[in-house]
């Protein structure tokens, strides 16, 4: 699950560098770091959920 999530976020980051997504808070190309922070949080949450069982 975390590998798929990492790939999707990485693809979104590359696409955002080419053409900004236009979402609130993601209107400039320089905002791609926010996607990286989101990815770290989601992957940590997914890892905690899988190891918590």
C-alpha positions as CSV (number, residue, x, y, z in Angstrom):
1,X,0.0,0.0,0.0
2,X,2.7,2.5,0.9
3,X,4.5,1.8,-2.4
4,X,1.4,2.6,-4.4
5,X,0.8,5.7,-2.3
6,X,4.4,6.9,-2.8
7,X,4.2,6.4,-6.5
8,X,0.9,8.3,-6.8
9,X,2.2,11.2,-4.7
10,X,5.4,11.3,-6.7
11,X,3.4,11.3,-10.0
12,X,1.3,14.2,-8.6
13,X,4.5,16.1,-7.7
14,X,6.0,15.7,-11.2
15,X,2.7,16.7,-12.8
16,X,2.5,19.7,-10.5
17,X,5.9,20.8,-11.5
18,X,4.9,20.7,-15.2
19,X,1.5,22.2,-14.7
20,X,0.2,23.4,-11.3
21,X,-2.9,21.6,-10.0
22,X,-4.8,24.8,-9.2
23,X,-6.1,23.5,-5.9
24,X,-6.2,25.9,-2.9
25,X,-2.6,26.1,-1.6
26,X,-1.2,24.5,-4.7
27,X,-1.4,27.2,-7.3
28,X,2.3,27.8,-7.9
29,X,5.0,25.4,-9.0
30,X,7.0,26.1,-5.9
31,X,4.2,24.6,-3.8
32,X,5.2,21.0,-4.7
33,X,6.9,20.6,-1.3
34,X,3.4,20.6,0.3
35,X,2.7,17.4,-1.6
36,X,5.9,15.9,-0.2
37,X,4.8,16.8,3.3
38,X,1.4,15.3,2.6
39,X,3.0,12.1,1.3
40,X,5.2,11.7,4.4
41,X,2.1,12.0,6.6
42,X,0.0,9.6,4.6
43,X,2.8,7.0,4.4
44,X,3.4,7.3,8.1
45,X,-0.3,6.8,8.8
46,X,-0.4,3.8,6.4
47,X,2.6,2.2,8.0
48,X,1.2,2.8,11.5
49,X,-2.1,1.2,10.5
50,X,-0.4,-1.8,9.0
51,X,1.9,-2.4,12.0
52,X,-0.8,-1.7,14.6
53,X,-2.6,-4.9,13.8
